[in-house]
Amino acid sequence: MPRTLPDAPFGRAETRVVLLEGISASAAGLFAAAGYTDIQRHAKALEGAALVDAVRGAHIIGIRSRTQLSSAVLAGAGPLIAVGCFCIGTDQVDLQAARALGIPVFNAPFSNTRSVAELTIGEIVMLLRRITPRSADAHGGGWDKSAQGSFEVRGKVLGIVGYGNIGSQLSTMAEAMGMRVIYYDRTNKLRHGNTESVPTLADLLRQSDVVSLHVPDLPSTRGMIGADEIAAMRPGAYLINNSRGRVVDLDALAAALRAGRLAGAAVDVFPTEPKSAGERFATPLQGLPNVILTPHIGGSTEEAQERIGEEVAHKLLDFLDSGSTGGAVNFPHVEQPRSPGQPRFLHVHRNVPGVLGQINAVFSQIGLNVSAQVLQTEGDLGYVMVDVERRPTGRSATLAALCDIEGTIRARALD
């Protein structure tokens, strides 16, 4: 059934914004500065009935990585028009369900790249110098000054799997420290500095002293580093995973570390992670020497969280104020500058022939001239912005006529 939204911008005071998981105050500050006053903030992730209750009636939902927005949660939110993932990943949202409801999902693909790259650089130094076991020994009263098993990073080969925003920035930092950097990516990427690409993952594993993973969670990447891949690494090499938890077989990694096949590892992400700080964390890597375990903090710096808060909030505010879907991960990208005070209509529909003609017929029938129009389709979805010369006398009737068009998913009006 077509879904007609209340007249946007609904009155900014009536627009309900729900931010979960302790999203940076920078996001709430931007909404408040723009005149939105109904901002509900929750310090932790929610699930089940508590989540359903918290988002009921929300126009905007902001989450990080723990909150799961299923199709049922999305549908039950009522007037929901957009979701912001204040992180890189979006696999915690049912993107297809959101798309079918005409709900764009925005994220922050770049804002925490520096934080993750810096953590990885720190871990490389820590692993090669065996800082973790030596720190534990010193805390226990020991004093091991031996140079055995400790190495400089200069001259070592860093192999980066996934040469995207984080991987490419890591390569620049590693080269500045004197490392030779190679990378493997399934798509052609412009290399930075003296970095060299290798044709296969096996080539990278065979050549690298340190292997660092920076890939998304996809069917093609799940389990991509298993027993066979670990066996193909150089004896005494190091493995770092600051990407996604399901990329590495942790049992195989633990076995290789116990056998001395690898000299160390650093892992920030896990297949199953605690849902709250009070839940006990368990992994086969616990208790192993020269293994750095961190609780999914790659992007958890104050600077990164502030940048993420600002980036995603700006995208959501642009969508509220202009209908812009630039940067949405599940939606056609439509961006069109607005003339101050010019009315705009937004129409989301199934991508079938004749919809645009019917939209124009609606405005023609009420004698309203179209001053600008942008349509973008993507797969089974179409999204159109229509700017008109004046506010129609019967705006609600115009919205109803737009929603009566066969294939309409939803329509919205902006003053």
Secondary structure, DSSP 8 states (H G I E B T S, - for coil): --EE--STT--GGG-EEEE-TT--HHHHHHHHHTT--EEEE-SS---HHHHHHHHTT-SEEEE-SS--B-HHHHHHTSS--EEEESSS--TTB-HHHHHHTT--EE--SSTTHHHHHHHHHHHHHHHHTTHHHHHHHHHTT------TT---STT-EEEEE--SHHHHHHHHHHHHTT-EEEEE-SS-----TT-EE-SSHHHHHHH-SEEEE-----TTTTT-B-HHHHHHS-TTEEEEE-S-GGGB-HHHHHHHHHTTSEEEEEE---SS--SSTTS----TTTT-TTEEE-SS-TT-SHHHHHHHHHHHHHHHHHHHHH---TTBSSS--------TT--EEEEEEE--TTHHHHHHHHHHHTT--EEEEEEEEETTEEEEEEEESS--TTHHHHHHHHHTSTTEEEEEEE-
